[in-house]
Amino acid sequence: MAASERPTVTRRNLLIGGGAGVGLIVAWGLWPRRYGVNLAAAEGESVFGAYLKIGSDGQVTVAVPQTEHGQGVYTALPQIVADELGADWRTVAVEAAPINPLYANPLAAGILFGDALALLPEATRATHAERAALMLTAGSTSVRRFEAPLRAAGAAARVLLCKAAARGWDGDWRSCGTADGFVVMGDRRERFGVLAERAARESLPGGELPLRTGDDKRLTGTPAPRLDAPAKVDGSATFAGDVRKPGMVFASIRQGPIGDAKLLSADKPAAEAVPGVVSVIETDRWVAAAATTWWAANRAVDAMAPRFETHGLIDDRSIAAALDAALAGEGARVHDAGDIDAAFTGGRTQTATYRVRAALHAAIEPTCATAEWNDGTLTLWMPTQAPTLARAAAARAIGIGEDRVVLHPTIAGGSFGANLDHRVAEQVAVLARRLERPVQLTWSRGEDCLADRYRTPAAARMTARLGRGGRILGWRAQIAAPRTGRDLARLLLGGDVAASLGMALPGDRGDALATEGAVPAYGVSNVAVDHHPADLGLPAGWWRSGAHSYTAFFTECFLDELAGFAGMEAHSFRIAMLGGDVALARCLSTVATMGGWQGGVPGSAQGIACHRMRGSAIACMAEAHIGDDQRVKVDRLVVAVDCGRIINPDLVRQQIEGGLIFGMAQATGAATGFDANLPDVRGFGGLHLPRLVDVPDIMVELIESDGDPGGVSELAVPVVAPAIANALHAATGRRYRTLPLLG
C-alpha cells in the first residue's frame, strides 16, 4: 500500500460503531509497516509491535514515547493499551521507548514549529515530523496523539493471543475474549504469559481489527493507580542525577549573561585550589569545573569569578520600551474575521492595555545530564522532551554522527517546557569528550534562573466596540511579543535545519505561536488579532501553556471590563456571546452554580473566566482579596472542565489542580525583572511562589463527555490569573492589568 493510500487515523475511522454484537473496529493499516521496530526484549519477553512486550511471567510492558515529568503519561498511555488488551493492571509495567520515527509526534511539532513548517506543503508536514523522528512531549498532545496507535497495538496483540489460544484449543479465535490477563473461551482460560511466545509467531488476519466491546472489566475511565508513583515514593526512581558510573566526576557550570556573551577570563588557580577539583574546562560561552563532588565543583566555579563580555543592554526599561515601540508600530494580522474597520467606524470604542513580565520555569529538578564517552560512542542519560533533538545537539557539539550517540531518557522532576532546551546535552557531551571519563553536569539553582529560556514578556492593546444590549460589534487584540515561534525553532531544531524549514519567513508575517489563544471563544462577528513583533533580546522558550498564559489574561480581563461598560453581570455577559459552544457554556454554568456566584458585584470578591485550548474547555471562579500584608490572597478556586473522553479521572484531577496552583503562581509571582542583562531572581526565594498555607480551597468538576480527548496538562494554567484579577476588581474596585498582579 502506498503511503498516500494509508488511512488517516481519526476518531471517525478509529471508532466505527456497529449494531449489537458487531462492536468497534480499527483498520489494519494502523499496524506499523514502514519502519522497523527496535524495541529491545529481555529474556522471556516477546515483542508485539512498537509499543508492547509480554513476558513469560505474564508481565505486560508498554513502551511510552513521551517524557514523564509528573503529568502521568507513564500511566495514561499504558492504561490505553492494557484496556484494549484485557490485561490485569497489576501486571503492567512501563519503559521509555527508543528513538524511532514510529514514535514521532506531528501534533506537537505543529504546535511548536507551526511557523517553521508553514512553507512546507500541508500534506508533507506530518511526514516530515515522522521522517525526522520528531519525538516531542509538549502542547498537551500525549493522549491526543497516541491513543489511536496504542489502542491498535493492544487490539492487535489481543487478537494474536486469541489466535494462539484457539489453535491449542482447536477453536475459532473469534470466539475468544480477554480479561484480567487471561484469554477466555467458554470455560477455558489461559494466561497471557503462557501464550506470549506462540502468539508472537502468529500473523494478523486480513480484514478489520475488532476492538473490545462492553463495559465489563474495562480500564478506560477508571482511576487506575499511577505506575510511576511507587518508585518515586520509595526513592528507587532514576532521575538523571541518580545515575552513577565507575570513575564518574561531577560538574558545575557558569554561563554568560543574556545576549551575545563571550568568556573573557576565569581564575583557574582559584578553582584548582578547591579540594576535590579534577579539571576546569572552558569554551567561548561557558566555564565548568569537574570534581569528586558537585559541591566542590560549584565552589570552584564561584571561586573562578568568571568575567564575560556582552554586547547591548537588557533591563526592565529596555524591555518596556521595546514593547511600547512594537505596539506603536505596524502589526501583522494573524487572524481576521469579518470587517473590523467597518465595525469600528463611526462608533465609540473601549480600549485597555495589559502587560505581563517574564516567567521562569522553576522546575523542582535542576537542569542535569550524565554522559560517558567510551570507544567513540557518547552515552547520555537526561530528561528531555525532545530526545532526537537532544541527541542531534550533543552530536553536533563534539562533531560526531548521531548514530554514535546513545540517549537514555529519564523521568523528569517537573519541567514545564524547560526540558525542550538541550544546551545541557551539548555541554555534558563536551565535558565527557574532553575529560574522557563519565561526568554528571548539574546546573545550580542560580544558574537555572540565570540561564533560563523565559516565558517572554508581552503587552497587549485591546479594543472593542459595544452595540445595543451589550453585544460586541468588533474586537481587536494587538499583541506585542517576540517572534516566539521562530526563536523556538532556531533553538530546538538548530540554525541549518530551521533555515531549511522556511525560517526565512516574510517580514510582514505574524508569529502564530506568540499570539496563540488570542482569538476569543465567543460569537463575535468582527475579530482581528495582530502580532507586533518586539525585539527584547531575551532568550525565549516554551513555558507551560505557551502564549495562552498571557492571551487568556488579556481576553478574559478585557471581557470583564466590557461587561462593566455594558452594565451587565459578567457570567451572563459571557453566556450570551458563546453561541453554539455548548461545552464552554456548561463549564461556565457549572462553576457559577457550584461556587455560589453572586454576580461579581462590588464587595463579593468573586471573579470568573473561561478559556478553550487543545480541544478542551474550562471555566474558573475565583474568590480573592488583598491581605493586610498587601499580598494577593486567593481564598477559593472552583473549576469545571470538559476535556472529552477521559482515560484516567485521577490523572485529570491531578493535572487540573496542579495547573491551578501553577497559574496562581503566575498571578502572584513566578516572574523576574532584568538589570544589566541578568535576571533579578536567583532562586525560589525570589519567585514568591505559593506556599502550602497560601493554597486555596479547590473544587474541580469533570463534565462527562464522549468527545475526542482534549489536552489537560496545560489547560488550567491560563484561566486562573484572569479569574483572580477579576475577583480583585470585585473586592477593591480597581482593575489589575499586569502580571504578576501586584508586580
RASULHU-V435507 format. One record per residue. N is the residue number from 1. OMEGA is omega in whole degrees, -180 to 180 (NA if undefined). NEAR is the number of other ideal C-beta (glycine too) atoms within 10 Angstrom. D_CENTER is the distance of its C-alpha to the mean C-alpha in Angstrom with 1 decimal. Layout:
BEGIN
<<N/OMEGA/NEAR/D_CENTER> <N/OMEGA/NEAR/D_CENTER>>
END
This chain:
BEGIN
<<1/179/9/34.5> <2/-178/5/33.3> <3/-178/9/29.6> <4/-178/7/30.2> <5/-177/7/31.8> <6/-177/13/29.1> <7/175/13/27.8> <8/-179/11/24.5> <9/176/18/22.2> <10/177/10/22.0> <11/-176/14/22.5> <12/-178/9/26.0> <13/173/15/27.1> <14/-177/21/25.1> <15/-179/16/26.6> <16/-175/15/30.1> <17/175/8/32.2> <18/179/11/35.8> <19/-179/6/38.8> <20/178/6/39.6> <21/180/6/39.5> <22/175/11/37.9> <23/-178/15/34.3> <24/-178/18/31.1> <25/177/18/31.0> <26/-176/24/28.5> <27/176/17/29.7> <28/-179/17/30.6> <29/177/16/29.1> <30/-179/20/25.6> <31/-173/16/27.0> <32/-178/17/26.0> <33/-170/11/29.0> <34/-176/10/28.2> <35/179/15/26.6> <36/178/10/28.1> <37/180/14/26.4> <38/177/13/26.1> <39/-177/19/25.2> <40/-180/10/27.5> <41/174/13/29.9> <42/179/9/31.7> <43/179/6/35.3> <44/180/14/35.7> <45/175/19/32.4> <46/-177/21/32.4> <47/177/19/29.6> <48/179/24/28.8> <49/-172/21/26.7> <50/-171/22/23.4> <51/-165/29/21.6> <52/172/23/24.5> <53/177/24/27.3> <54/-179/29/30.1> <55/178/20/32.4> <56/176/16/36.1> <57/179/13/35.5> <58/180/18/33.3> <59/177/21/30.0> <60/-179/26/27.2> <61/-179/22/24.5> <62/177/25/21.3> <63/-177/27/19.4> <64/-178/26/15.6> <65/-179/27/14.0> <66/-179/26/10.4> <67/175/27/9.8> <68/176/26/10.7> <69/176/24/9.5> <70/-176/22/10.9> <71/173/25/9.0> <72/-180/25/11.9> <73/178/22/11.4> <74/174/25/14.6> <75/-175/24/16.3> <76/-177/28/15.1> <77/173/27/15.5> <78/-179/29/18.8> <79/177/27/19.9> <80/180/25/19.8> <81/-176/30/22.0> <82/179/23/24.3> <83/-178/23/24.9> <84/180/25/26.1> <85/-173/28/28.0> <86/-177/25/29.7> <87/171/29/28.9> <88/-175/19/29.7> <89/-180/18/26.5> <90/-179/10/28.4> <91/-175/19/28.7> <92/176/21/25.1> <93/-176/13/23.4> <94/173/19/20.3> <95/179/14/19.8> <96/179/18/17.4> <97/176/21/18.2> <98/177/20/20.0> <99/-178/20/19.2> <100/177/19/20.5> <101/178/18/20.1> <102/-176/23/20.1> <103/180/25/16.5> <104/-179/24/15.3> <105/-180/28/12.4> <106/179/20/14.0> <107/177/20/11.8> <108/178/25/8.7> <109/179/27/11.6> <110/178/16/13.1> <111/-175/22/10.3> <112/-172/28/10.1> <113/-176/26/13.7> <114/180/16/15.3> <115/180/23/18.1> <116/-179/26/18.7> <117/-171/22/19.3> <118/-177/16/21.2> <119/173/12/24.5> <120/174/14/24.2> <121/-175/9/25.9> <122/-176/8/23.6> <123/-176/8/24.9> <124/-175/11/23.9> <125/179/19/20.3> <126/179/18/19.0> <127/179/16/21.8> <128/179/17/20.9> <129/-180/22/17.4> <130/-178/19/19.3> <131/178/13/22.1> <132/-178/18/20.0> <133/-180/20/18.1> <134/175/24/14.7> <135/-173/29/12.8> <136/171/31/9.1> <137/-177/30/6.0> <138/172/26/3.3> <139/180/25/4.3> <140/-173/27/5.1> <141/-169/22/7.6> <142/-180/28/8.9> <143/-178/28/11.9> <144/-179/21/12.4> <145/-167/24/12.9> <146/-180/23/14.7> <147/-176/21/16.8> <148/180/19/19.6> <149/178/23/20.2> <150/177/27/19.8> <151/178/25/22.3> <152/179/25/24.5> <153/178/25/24.5> <154/-180/28/25.6> <155/-179/24/28.1> <156/179/22/29.6> <157/178/30/30.0> <158/178/27/31.7> <159/-180/20/34.1> <160/177/25/35.0> <161/179/29/35.7> <162/179/26/37.8> <163/180/23/39.7> <164/180/24/40.5> <165/-178/26/41.7> <166/179/19/43.7> <167/178/14/45.4> <168/-179/14/46.6> <169/-178/16/47.7> <170/-180/6/49.3> <171/180/15/47.4> <172/-177/11/45.0> <173/180/20/41.3> <174/178/13/40.6> <175/-178/12/42.4> <176/173/22/40.0> <177/178/18/37.0> <178/176/22/34.6> <179/174/15/33.8> <180/177/15/32.9> <181/179/22/32.9> <182/165/20/36.3> <183/-173/27/37.6> <184/171/17/40.2> <185/-175/18/43.1> <186/180/10/45.6> <187/-177/5/46.8> <188/-180/14/45.5> <189/175/13/42.3> <190/-178/17/40.8> <191/177/18/37.9> <192/-176/30/35.0> <193/180/18/35.9> <194/-175/18/39.4> <195/-166/25/38.5> <196/-176/26/35.5> <197/179/15/37.6> <198/-178/16/39.8> <199/-180/23/36.9> <200/179/19/35.1> <201/178/10/38.3> <202/177/17/38.5> <203/179/7/37.5> <204/-180/15/35.5> <205/175/13/38.0> <206/179/6/38.1> <207/-174/9/37.2> <208/-179/13/34.3> <209/-178/20/32.2> <210/174/17/32.6> <211/179/19/29.8> <212/179/21/30.7> <213/178/14/32.2> <214/-177/8/33.2> <215/-176/7/31.5> <216/176/8/33.3> <217/177/14/31.4> <218/179/14/28.0> <219/180/21/24.8> <220/-180/19/22.5> <221/-180/15/22.2> <222/179/15/23.5> <223/180/13/22.0> <224/-179/21/22.4> <225/180/11/22.2> <226/179/20/19.1> <227/-177/21/20.0> <228/-174/16/18.4> <229/-176/13/20.1> <230/-179/11/23.6> <231/178/14/23.0> <232/-180/15/20.9> <233/-177/10/23.8> <234/175/8/26.6> <235/-179/7/25.1> <236/178/9/25.3> <237/-177/16/21.6> <238/170/13/21.3> <239/-178/17/19.0> <240/-180/28/19.7> <241/179/20/22.1> <242/-177/15/24.0> <243/177/20/25.1> <244/178/10/28.9> <245/179/16/31.1> <246/178/7/34.9> <247/-175/10/35.8> <248/173/18/32.4> <249/-176/25/32.2> <250/-174/23/29.6> <251/170/29/28.5> <252/-169/23/27.4> <253/172/26/26.9> <254/180/23/27.5> <255/-176/20/26.1> <256/176/22/27.7> <257/179/17/27.0> <258/-180/22/24.8> <259/-178/17/26.4> <260/-174/13/28.5> <261/178/17/29.5> <262/-179/13/32.1> <263/178/18/33.5> <264/-177/11/37.1> <265/175/13/38.3> <266/-177/21/37.6> <267/-178/16/40.2> <268/179/17/40.1> <269/179/9/43.2> <270/178/16/41.7> <271/-177/26/38.8> <272/178/15/41.1> <273/179/11/43.1> <274/-180/19/40.4> <275/177/10/41.3> <276/-179/17/39.1> <277/-178/23/37.8> <278/-175/18/38.0> <279/173/20/37.0> <280/-177/21/35.6> <281/-180/18/33.7> <282/165/15/33.4> <283/180/16/31.8> <284/-171/9/32.0> <285/-178/15/28.8> <286/175/23/28.6> <287/-178/24/30.9> <288/174/28/30.2> <289/176/31/32.5> <290/-176/28/32.6> <291/-179/24/34.5> <292/173/14/35.3> <293/180/13/33.0> <294/-179/21/29.9> <295/177/13/31.8> <296/179/21/34.6> <297/-178/31/32.3> <298/175/23/30.7> <299/-180/20/34.2> <300/178/29/35.3> <301/178/26/32.6> <302/-178/17/33.7> <303/-179/18/37.3> <304/-179/23/36.9> <305/-176/12/36.1> <306/178/18/34.7> <307/-178/11/35.4> <308/172/21/33.4> <309/-178/13/34.5> <310/179/17/32.2> <311/178/10/33.0> <312/-179/10/32.3> <313/177/13/31.7> <314/175/21/28.4> <315/-177/16/28.7> <316/-179/15/28.1> <317/180/11/31.1> <318/179/16/30.1> <319/179/22/26.6> <320/-180/15/28.2> <321/-180/13/30.8> <322/178/21/28.5> <323/179/24/26.5> <324/-180/15/30.0> <325/179/13/31.3> <326/179/23/28.4> <327/180/18/29.0> <328/-179/11/32.7> <329/-178/11/32.3> <330/178/8/31.7> <331/177/22/28.3> <332/-177/16/26.9> <333/178/13/26.5> <334/175/21/23.1> <335/-177/15/24.0> <336/176/12/27.6> <337/-178/13/29.1> <338/-179/15/32.8> <339/-175/13/34.9> <340/-180/23/33.6> <341/179/11/36.7> <342/-179/11/39.0> <343/-178/23/37.2> <344/-175/19/37.7> <345/173/10/41.2> <346/-179/7/44.0> <347/178/11/42.0> <348/179/8/40.7> <349/175/13/37.0> <350/-176/16/34.9> <351/174/12/32.7> <352/-180/16/30.4> <353/-178/17/28.4> <354/180/25/25.2> <355/171/20/23.5> <356/178/26/20.5> <357/178/23/20.5> <358/180/24/18.2> <359/178/25/15.6> <360/179/24/14.9> <361/175/23/12.0> <362/176/22/14.7> <363/-177/21/13.1> <364/178/10/16.0> <365/177/21/16.2> <366/179/17/17.7> <367/-173/26/17.0> <368/173/24/19.0> <369/178/32/20.2> <370/-177/27/23.4> <371/177/32/25.5> <372/176/22/28.9> <373/-175/21/31.1> <374/173/13/33.7> <375/175/5/36.1> <376/-180/7/34.2> <377/175/12/30.8> <378/176/23/27.8> <379/-177/17/25.8> <380/169/27/22.5> <381/-177/24/20.7> <382/171/27/17.3> <383/180/28/13.7> <384/175/29/11.8> <385/179/27/8.6> <386/-172/27/11.2> <387/-180/28/14.5> <388/180/20/16.7> <389/176/24/16.1> <390/178/30/16.6> <391/-180/27/19.7> <392/-180/22/21.0> <393/179/25/20.6> <394/179/29/22.6> <395/179/19/25.2> <396/-175/16/25.7> <397/-179/19/26.2> <398/172/18/29.2> <399/176/8/30.4> <400/178/17/30.1> <401/-180/7/28.8> <402/180/15/25.5> <403/178/9/27.5> <404/176/15/28.8> <405/175/23/25.4> <406/-177/15/24.3> <407/175/24/20.8> <408/180/15/20.1> <409/179/28/16.4> <410/174/25/16.4> <411/-175/20/14.3> <412/176/25/12.6> <413/-172/19/13.7> <414/175/18/10.6> <415/180/26/8.7> <416/-180/24/6.3> <417/-178/24/6.0> <418/-177/26/9.7> <419/166/28/10.0> <420/177/25/9.4> <421/-175/26/12.8> <422/176/25/15.6> <423/-180/21/18.6> <424/176/28/19.3> <425/178/29/19.8> <426/-176/20/22.4> <427/-177/27/24.0> <428/176/29/24.5> <429/178/28/25.7> <430/180/21/28.4> <431/-178/25/29.3> <432/-179/28/29.8> <433/-177/18/31.8> <434/-179/17/34.1> <435/-177/20/34.6> <436/174/11/35.0> <437/-180/19/33.9> <438/-179/22/30.7> <439/175/31/28.7> <440/-179/26/25.8> <441/177/29/24.3> <442/174/24/22.6> <443/173/24/22.0> <444/178/20/23.6> <445/177/15/21.9> <446/179/16/23.8> <447/177/20/22.7> <448/179/22/19.0> <449/-177/23/19.8> <450/-174/19/22.2> <451/-178/21/20.1> <452/167/26/16.6> <453/-165/22/14.8> <454/163/22/14.8> <455/-167/29/13.2> <456/168/26/16.3> <457/180/28/19.2> <458/176/29/20.3> <459/-179/25/23.2> <460/169/29/24.3> <461/-178/20/27.6> <462/-178/23/27.6> <463/179/18/30.8> <464/173/25/32.1> <465/179/21/35.4> <466/176/19/36.5> <467/-180/12/39.2> <468/179/7/41.4> <469/179/8/40.0> <470/-179/16/37.0> <471/179/14/35.6> <472/-179/24/33.2> <473/-180/19/35.0> <474/-176/24/32.7> <475/179/27/29.3> <476/176/21/28.2> <477/176/26/25.2> <478/-171/23/25.7> <479/176/30/22.7> <480/-179/27/23.3> <481/176/26/20.4> <482/175/25/20.1> <483/-173/22/19.3> <484/-178/27/15.6> <485/180/29/15.1> <486/-180/22/18.1> <487/-179/20/17.4> <488/179/27/14.0> <489/178/25/15.7> <490/-180/17/18.6> <491/-171/21/16.7> <492/-174/27/14.7> <493/-175/24/17.3> <494/-174/16/20.3> <495/-176/11/23.1> <496/-179/10/25.1> <497/-180/16/22.5> <498/180/20/21.0> <499/-179/14/24.6> <500/179/12/25.3> <501/176/20/22.6> <502/180/14/24.3> <503/176/20/22.9> <504/-175/10/26.4> <505/177/16/25.6> <506/-175/7/28.4> <507/-177/7/28.8> <508/-178/10/28.9> <509/177/16/25.6> <510/-179/22/22.9> <511/-176/24/19.2> <512/-178/19/17.2> <513/-179/26/13.9> <514/-178/30/15.8> <515/-177/29/17.0> <516/179/22/14.3> <517/-176/23/15.1> <518/178/25/18.6> <519/-176/19/20.6> <520/-178/24/21.9> <521/-176/21/21.7> <522/-177/20/25.4> <523/177/13/28.5> <524/-174/20/29.5> <525/-175/14/31.7> <526/-176/20/31.5> <527/174/21/28.1> <528/174/23/27.3> <529/-179/27/24.2> <530/173/23/25.1> <531/177/29/23.1> <532/-175/24/25.3> <533/-180/22/24.0> <534/178/26/24.6> <535/-177/10/25.1> <536/-177/24/24.3> <537/-179/19/24.3> <538/174/25/21.1> <539/-177/17/18.5> <540/176/24/15.3> <541/178/22/11.8> <542/-179/26/8.2> <543/-173/29/7.8> <544/-178/28/5.8> <545/173/32/6.9> <546/-178/26/8.6> <547/176/25/12.3> <548/-177/23/12.2> <549/176/25/12.5> <550/-180/32/16.0> <551/176/29/17.1> <552/177/29/17.1> <553/178/34/19.1> <554/-173/29/21.5> <555/-172/27/22.0> <556/174/26/22.5> <557/180/26/24.6> <558/179/26/26.7> <559/177/25/27.2> <560/178/24/28.6> <561/179/19/30.9> <562/177/22/32.1> <563/177/22/32.8> <564/178/16/35.0> <565/-179/12/36.8> <566/-178/18/37.4> <567/-177/8/38.8> <568/176/17/36.5> <569/-168/18/34.5> <570/-179/27/30.8> <571/180/22/29.8> <572/178/14/32.5> <573/180/21/31.8> <574/-178/25/28.3> <575/-177/17/29.5> <576/-175/17/32.3> <577/-173/18/30.0> <578/180/17/27.5> <579/-175/12/29.7> <580/-179/8/28.6> <581/-176/18/25.2> <582/-177/11/26.3> <583/-179/25/22.9> <584/177/24/22.3> <585/178/18/26.0> <586/179/18/25.9> <587/-180/26/23.0> <588/-179/27/25.0> <589/-179/15/28.3> <590/-179/19/26.9> <591/178/27/25.7> <592/179/24/29.0> <593/-179/13/31.0> <594/-174/15/29.2> <595/-177/21/29.1> <596/-177/12/32.6> <597/-178/20/31.8> <598/177/15/34.8> <599/-180/15/34.2> <600/-178/22/32.7> <601/179/11/36.2> <602/-179/11/37.2> <603/-179/10/37.3> <604/-178/15/34.9> <605/179/22/32.0> <606/176/27/29.7> <607/-177/26/27.1> <608/177/31/25.0> <609/176/30/22.0> <610/-177/29/20.0> <611/173/29/17.1> <612/173/23/15.8> <613/176/24/12.4> <614/177/21/10.9> <615/-180/18/14.3> <616/179/26/14.5> <617/-179/27/16.9> <618/172/33/17.2> <619/-176/30/20.1> <620/170/33/20.8> <621/-179/29/24.2> <622/168/32/24.6> <623/-174/24/27.8> <624/177/29/28.1> <625/175/14/30.9> <626/-177/17/31.8> <627/179/10/33.3> <628/178/6/36.5> <629/179/6/34.6> <630/173/7/33.2> <631/179/13/29.6> <632/177/23/27.4> <633/179/18/27.9> <634/-175/25/25.7> <635/-175/13/27.8> <636/173/17/26.0> <637/178/30/22.8> <638/-171/26/23.3> <639/171/29/20.6> <640/-173/28/20.8> <641/168/30/18.1> <642/-178/25/18.6> <643/178/26/15.8> <644/-179/21/18.2> <645/-174/17/19.4> <646/177/24/18.0> <647/-177/22/17.9> <648/-175/22/18.1> <649/179/13/18.8> <650/178/15/18.6> <651/180/22/14.9> <652/179/23/14.3> <653/179/19/16.5> <654/-179/18/14.9> <655/178/24/11.5> <656/180/25/13.4> <657/178/16/15.7> <658/178/17/13.3> <659/178/25/11.5> <660/179/26/15.1> <661/177/20/16.1> <662/179/25/13.2> <663/176/29/14.3> <664/176/28/17.8> <665/178/22/17.3> <666/-178/28/16.4> <667/-173/27/19.5> <668/-178/26/21.8> <669/177/24/20.6> <670/-176/26/17.7> <671/177/26/19.2> <672/167/24/21.7> <673/-177/14/24.6> <674/177/25/26.1> <675/178/13/29.6> <676/176/10/31.1> <677/179/21/27.9> <678/176/16/26.5> <679/178/23/24.1> <680/-175/14/26.1> <681/-179/23/23.8> <682/-180/17/24.3> <683/-178/12/22.9> <684/-176/14/21.7> <685/-178/9/25.1> <686/-175/15/24.7> <687/-179/20/21.4> <688/180/19/23.2> <689/178/16/20.4> <690/173/19/21.5> <691/-179/7/23.7> <692/-179/5/24.6> <693/-179/5/27.5> <694/-175/17/25.5> <695/-177/14/23.3> <696/168/19/24.7> <697/-177/10/25.7> <698/174/17/22.8> <699/-180/14/23.5> <700/176/19/21.0> <701/177/18/22.4> <702/-178/16/20.7> <703/-178/17/22.6> <704/-179/8/23.7> <705/174/18/22.9> <706/177/7/23.6> <707/177/13/21.4> <708/178/17/18.7> <709/174/23/15.5> <710/179/24/13.0> <711/-176/22/9.4> <712/-167/31/9.5> <713/179/30/6.8> <714/-164/26/6.6> <715/-173/30/10.1> <716/-174/29/12.4> <717/-172/29/11.4> <718/-169/30/13.2> <719/-173/32/16.3> <720/-175/30/17.6> <721/178/29/18.9> <722/178/30/21.0> <723/179/35/22.3> <724/179/30/23.5> <725/179/27/24.9> <726/176/28/26.8> <727/179/30/28.0> <728/176/25/29.3> <729/179/22/31.2> <730/-179/24/32.9> <731/-171/19/33.8> <732/-175/15/35.1> <733/-179/9/35.8> <734/175/10/33.8> <735/179/16/30.9> <736/-172/24/27.9> <737/177/20/26.3> <738/172/16/24.4> <739/-4/29/21.4> <740/-168/20/21.9> <741/176/20/24.5> <742/-178/15/27.4> <743/NA/17/26.2>>
END
